[in-house]
Amino acid sequence: MAPITSLNENRFCEMGNSRRRSVCFRNSSRSTQLCVSRPDRQTSPISRCLQHSVELSTSVGVPTTISYPEGTDPLKTVNRNISCRGSSMEESVLAPRPQSASPSSSNNAEESTEKSSRHLDRTSTSKSRKHNPRGLEMWGWSEANPKTSKSSVWDVSKLTSYLSYKVDCNNPFQTSCHTAILLLLCSGRRIHDLTLLLIDQNNYIKSDQSIVFWPQFGSKTDNSNYRQSGWKLLPNLDNKNLNPIFWIERTISLLSDRRNTAKIFNLFVTVKGKAKPASRTVIANWIKSLFKEADIAATPGSVRSAVASKSWLENHSIEEILAHGNWRSCNTFKKIYRREVINYNTSDGVTKLFKPTNN
């Protein structure tokens, strides 16, 4: 506030032109010095009132302290209008008086301060909005992520009926393909397990009534504490095309020259090109070509699920199904492999010709 000029204007000297001059304001000895460069403006002779608590730099030509003589009338304050043409310094230094805060505004300020100081990783308070689970339905969550249902699987009876056709047992490809699918239907094992069957004296035991394979290590379930069981195959005296004993022996004899050339003992070997053990991919392509001829729209790996699902419908025990297909977990079978069979037809299957054995 400025004093009445009539009483004190003769006690202060003119400050001169203030357009190109730095003004320093210092609140106390501890505060940092603020220097504001005053921009150009219209010249006006303005007298300033300097009080005891205000100090100016000596560069402006004004003594640092001014003592008032005794008997001076006390200063009176009057309301004065500040020119709107002032610089940005006036807006920052001569700030308007803050308004008295109402109870409602103080509450809002407290809430704003509390929210701004809260960490982002803090748990939500009781005032936070609760998520409505029904909102996901409104967003179309169920439509974008529908619950997947297991697809149905083809009936094994359809394939066994097709396998009764006349097979050229002198054709290496047809013989290998027929033997591979017959072993998968009997055992319900994985296609990869066929690559582990060897015919050397340690892994292949033939008797009058059966053939036993001891697969080499490498099955999906094999580890240091567990090995898949042996494969005991029984003859089918009623149908030669569904007799695993006959077709195993035929595969061994028909491809013996290629095994001897490659010096390998695998039951299944490639039928063309360089002789080598038949891989899972090669055997899967054999099964795929057979499915195409039998008009079965399925993948080669679906044989495992089809055999297990049919055994389940025929009321085989869960223990028998798990041992037959070399499963370690019951939940794996129930959640993934057990499916609805399309056009299920009750008939004698070939799974009875396979027995898992450990001796």
C-alpha distance (Angstrom), angle and dihedral (degrees) to the residues before:
residue distance angle dihedral
M1 . . .
A2 3.80 . .
P3 3.86 122.7 .
I4 3.77 125.3 -122.9
T5 3.77 106.3 -77.1
S6 3.79 94.5 -144.9
L7 3.80 91.3 70.0
N8 3.77 104.2 40.1
E9 3.77 110.8 17.5
N10 3.83 92.1 100.7
R11 3.81 92.0 54.3
F12 3.80 95.8 64.1
C13 3.73 130.5 62.8
E14 3.76 125.8 -127.9
M15 3.79 113.4 -91.8
G16 3.76 91.8 -150.3
N17 3.77 126.4 -147.2
S18 3.81 109.2 -7.8
R19 3.77 98.7 -171.6
R20 3.82 98.3 99.0
R21 3.75 102.4 30.2
S22 3.81 135.7 103.3
V23 3.77 117.4 -128.5
C24 3.79 120.1 -156.6
F25 3.78 123.2 -157.0
R26 3.80 119.2 -165.5
N27 3.80 121.3 -177.4
S28 3.80 96.7 -174.1
S29 3.74 142.0 -20.5
R30 3.81 91.5 -89.5
S31 3.80 98.3 50.6
T32 3.79 121.2 93.2
Q33 3.78 117.7 -106.8
L34 3.77 115.2 -104.9
C35 3.77 117.4 -154.4
V36 3.75 118.7 -170.7
S37 3.76 121.2 -174.3
R38 3.79 107.9 -136.4
P39 3.83 112.1 -135.7
D40 3.77 124.5 -136.8
R41 3.79 117.8 -74.5
Q42 3.72 139.7 152.0
T43 3.77 116.2 -59.3
S44 3.77 114.8 -107.7
P45 3.80 127.3 162.3
I46 3.76 101.6 -122.1
S47 3.76 121.4 175.2
R48 3.78 117.5 -149.5
C49 3.75 127.8 -149.7
L50 3.78 113.1 -130.8
Q51 3.81 116.6 -159.0
H52 3.79 130.7 -168.2
S53 3.83 95.8 -96.1
V54 3.82 94.2 51.6
E55 3.80 121.2 84.8
L56 3.76 127.0 -174.8
S57 3.74 130.3 -161.7
T58 3.79 114.9 -95.2
S59 3.78 89.3 -123.0
V60 3.81 91.7 80.2
G61 3.80 92.8 62.7
V62 3.79 97.5 -115.5
P63 3.82 123.3 120.3
T64 3.77 114.0 -105.8
T65 3.83 92.1 -124.8
I66 3.77 130.0 26.7
S67 3.78 121.8 -163.3
Y68 3.73 120.0 -151.9
P69 3.78 118.9 -138.9
E70 3.71 118.5 -114.7
G71 3.73 117.4 -94.4
T72 3.75 95.1 39.0
D73 3.75 112.9 144.7
P74 3.76 115.4 -110.3
L75 3.75 115.5 -96.0
K76 3.75 117.8 -97.8
T77 3.75 124.9 -152.2
V78 3.75 124.0 -135.6
N79 3.78 132.7 -179.1
R80 3.80 113.0 -102.8
N81 3.75 131.0 -178.4
I82 3.79 117.6 -123.4
S83 3.76 115.9 -139.1
C84 3.81 114.6 -107.8
R85 3.79 89.1 -143.1
G86 3.77 92.5 74.7
S87 3.81 123.7 120.8
S88 3.80 129.1 -102.4
M89 3.81 88.5 -88.8
E90 3.77 89.9 68.7
E91 3.80 90.3 55.7
S92 3.78 92.6 52.1
V93 3.81 100.3 38.4
L94 3.78 100.6 33.5
A95 3.78 94.3 48.2
P96 3.80 117.5 171.9
R97 3.78 120.0 -101.7
P98 3.80 111.5 -90.4
Q99 3.76 116.4 -109.6
S100 3.77 120.2 -115.5
A101 3.79 108.2 -96.7
S102 3.76 117.5 -122.2
P103 3.82 121.1 -136.3
S104 3.80 91.0 -106.1
S105 3.80 93.6 50.6
S106 3.80 91.7 48.0
N107 3.77 89.9 53.5
N108 3.77 90.8 50.4
A109 3.79 90.8 49.0
E110 3.79 91.2 51.3
E111 3.80 91.2 50.0
S112 3.80 91.0 47.5
T113 3.80 91.8 50.2
E114 3.75 91.7 47.5
K115 3.80 92.4 50.9
S116 3.79 94.7 46.4
S117 3.82 93.7 50.9
R118 3.78 94.2 48.3
H119 3.79 117.9 104.9
L120 3.77 118.1 -118.1
D121 3.80 93.2 -127.0
R122 3.80 94.2 54.5
T123 3.79 116.2 117.2
S124 3.76 115.3 -103.7
T125 3.79 118.6 -95.4
S126 3.77 128.2 -127.4
K127 3.79 88.9 -94.6
S128 3.79 92.9 60.9
R129 3.77 119.1 107.3
K130 3.77 114.6 -94.4
H131 3.77 117.4 -131.3
N132 3.74 114.2 -117.9
P133 3.81 110.4 -141.8
R134 3.79 89.7 -150.1
G135 3.78 87.8 65.5
L136 3.82 89.7 75.4
E137 3.78 89.1 62.6
M138 3.78 90.7 52.1
W139 3.81 89.3 53.4
G140 3.79 91.1 54.4
W141 3.82 93.0 -112.0
S142 3.79 93.0 146.6
E143 3.79 91.2 50.1
A144 3.80 94.5 48.1
N145 3.82 92.9 45.8
P146 3.80 107.3 28.7
K147 3.76 119.8 -176.9
T148 3.76 107.3 -97.1
S149 3.78 117.7 -131.2
K150 3.78 125.0 -155.3
S151 3.77 114.3 -100.9
S152 3.77 121.1 -124.6
V153 3.77 122.9 -103.8
W154 3.78 132.7 -135.6
D155 3.79 123.2 -100.3
V156 3.79 116.8 -100.7
S157 3.80 89.8 -145.2
K158 3.81 89.9 69.7
L159 3.80 91.7 58.5
T160 3.80 96.2 42.8
S161 3.79 88.9 52.7
Y162 3.78 90.2 52.2
L163 3.82 92.3 49.1
S164 3.79 89.1 64.3
Y165 3.79 88.3 78.2
K166 3.81 119.0 110.4
V167 3.79 110.5 -83.5
D168 3.77 123.5 -161.1
C169 3.80 99.7 -123.9
N170 3.81 90.1 -169.4
N171 3.80 92.5 61.4
P172 3.84 110.3 91.2
F173 3.80 93.1 -153.5
Q174 3.81 96.8 48.9
T175 3.79 91.8 42.6
S176 3.82 93.8 50.1
C177 3.80 92.0 44.7
H178 3.80 93.5 48.3
T179 3.81 93.3 47.2
A180 3.81 93.0 48.3
I181 3.82 95.5 51.5
L182 3.79 91.6 43.8
L183 3.81 92.0 54.5
L184 3.81 90.6 48.3
L185 3.81 91.8 51.0
C186 3.80 92.0 48.0
S187 3.80 97.5 46.0
G188 3.79 106.6 25.4
R189 3.81 88.5 -142.9
R190 3.79 127.5 141.5
I191 3.79 123.9 -80.9
H192 3.79 88.8 -119.7
D193 3.82 89.5 60.7
L194 3.82 89.6 65.4
T195 3.80 89.3 65.7
L196 3.83 89.1 59.9
L197 3.81 95.5 60.5
L198 3.80 113.1 107.6
I199 3.82 130.3 -178.1
D200 3.80 99.8 -149.6
Q201 3.79 119.9 119.5
N202 3.82 93.4 -96.7
N203 3.80 97.3 50.9
Y204 3.81 102.7 31.0
I205 3.81 123.8 58.8
K206 3.79 120.0 177.1
S207 3.78 125.9 -168.0
D208 3.77 134.6 167.1
Q209 3.78 93.9 -93.0
S210 3.80 104.5 29.3
I211 3.77 150.3 11.9
V212 3.79 121.0 -132.5
F213 3.80 123.8 -160.1
W214 3.78 121.6 -165.2
P215 3.83 102.4 -160.3
Q216 3.76 116.8 -140.9
F217 3.80 119.6 -115.1
G218 3.80 115.2 -76.7
S219 3.79 109.2 82.8
K220 3.79 118.9 137.0
T221 3.81 91.1 -108.0
D222 3.82 96.9 43.0
N223 3.78 118.7 114.3
S224 3.79 139.0 143.0
N225 3.81 91.4 -72.4
Y226 3.78 102.2 35.5
R227 3.82 137.6 46.3
Q228 3.77 127.1 -179.4
S229 3.78 115.5 -103.6
G230 3.77 126.1 -100.3
W231 3.81 121.7 -91.0
K232 3.79 113.9 -118.7
L233 3.80 111.6 -172.5
L234 3.80 124.0 -166.7
P235 3.82 128.2 -157.5
N236 3.78 125.3 -104.3
L237 3.77 107.1 -142.4
D238 3.82 94.4 -178.9
N239 3.80 100.0 59.3
K240 3.79 123.4 25.8
N241 3.81 92.8 -163.2
L242 3.81 88.9 59.3
N243 3.80 94.8 42.8
P244 3.83 108.0 110.6
I245 3.81 93.2 -168.5
F246 3.80 93.1 59.8
W247 3.80 95.2 46.6
I248 3.80 94.8 45.9
E249 3.79 91.1 53.8
R250 3.78 90.8 45.0
T251 3.80 91.8 52.4
I252 3.80 91.3 49.8
S253 3.80 94.6 50.9
L254 3.81 97.9 40.0
L255 3.82 95.2 52.8
S256 3.81 99.0 34.3
D257 3.82 93.1 110.1
R258 3.80 92.9 55.8
R259 3.81 90.9 48.7
N260 3.77 92.1 50.4
T261 3.79 90.9 49.0
A262 3.80 92.4 52.0
K263 3.84 92.2 36.0
I264 3.80 92.6 -130.6
F265 3.82 133.8 133.5
N266 3.79 101.5 -151.6
L267 3.79 116.4 133.5
F268 3.80 91.6 -138.3
V269 3.80 119.9 48.6
T270 3.77 132.5 167.4
V271 3.80 113.8 -81.5
K272 3.80 97.2 -149.8
G273 3.75 137.6 30.8
K274 3.76 120.3 15.8
A275 3.79 112.8 0.0
K276 3.80 111.8 -112.3
P277 3.81 138.5 134.2
A278 3.79 112.5 -65.0
S279 3.79 110.0 -111.4
R280 3.77 126.7 -141.9
T281 3.80 90.0 -100.0
V282 3.80 92.3 53.4
I283 3.81 92.7 49.8
A284 3.82 91.0 45.6
N285 3.81 89.5 55.3
W286 3.81 89.1 52.8
I287 3.81 89.8 53.8
K288 3.80 91.7 45.6
S289 3.79 92.5 55.5
L290 3.80 90.2 48.8
F291 3.83 91.4 50.9
K292 3.78 89.5 52.7
E293 3.79 91.3 54.0
A294 3.81 91.6 46.2
D295 3.84 91.6 48.4
I296 3.82 93.3 -120.5
A297 3.81 113.3 149.2
A298 3.79 99.2 -152.7
T299 3.78 142.1 101.4
P300 3.81 122.1 -98.3
G301 3.79 90.9 -114.0
S302 3.81 91.2 60.2
V303 3.82 91.2 77.9
R304 3.80 89.8 82.8
S305 3.80 92.9 54.5
A306 3.81 93.3 43.1
V307 3.81 93.0 53.3
A308 3.81 93.8 46.6
S309 3.82 94.3 45.6
K310 3.80 91.9 50.9
S311 3.81 90.8 49.5
W312 3.81 88.9 52.0
L313 3.82 91.4 52.4
E314 3.79 89.8 48.9
N315 3.83 88.6 59.1
H316 3.78 97.6 -111.0
S317 3.79 112.4 163.5
I318 3.78 118.3 -100.1
E319 3.80 90.3 -120.9
E320 3.80 91.1 55.9
I321 3.80 92.3 48.4
L322 3.81 92.8 49.6
A323 3.80 93.0 48.6
H324 3.78 92.2 44.6
G325 3.81 95.0 53.6
N326 3.82 96.3 33.9
W327 3.81 95.9 -116.1
R328 3.78 120.8 165.0
S329 3.81 96.9 -167.7
C330 3.78 129.4 49.9
N331 3.81 91.0 -156.6
T332 3.80 90.9 58.5
F333 3.77 90.6 58.3
K334 3.81 95.3 44.3
K335 3.81 96.9 44.9
I336 3.80 100.6 39.3
Y337 3.79 115.3 14.4
R338 3.79 105.3 33.3
R339 3.80 106.5 87.0
E340 3.77 142.0 153.9
V341 3.79 112.6 -82.4
I342 3.81 116.9 -131.8
N343 3.83 113.9 -126.4
Y344 3.76 92.9 -9.7
N345 3.79 112.4 -150.6
T346 3.78 122.4 -168.7
S347 3.78 109.5 -128.6
D348 3.76 140.1 135.1
G349 3.78 108.4 -81.5
V350 3.76 130.6 -157.2
T351 3.81 95.7 -117.9
K352 3.80 88.1 94.3
L353 3.81 87.0 68.1
F354 3.82 91.2 65.8
K355 3.80 127.2 70.5
P356 3.80 124.8 178.5
T357 3.78 108.5 -133.0
N358 3.78 138.2 -173.6
N359 3.81 98.9 -172.5
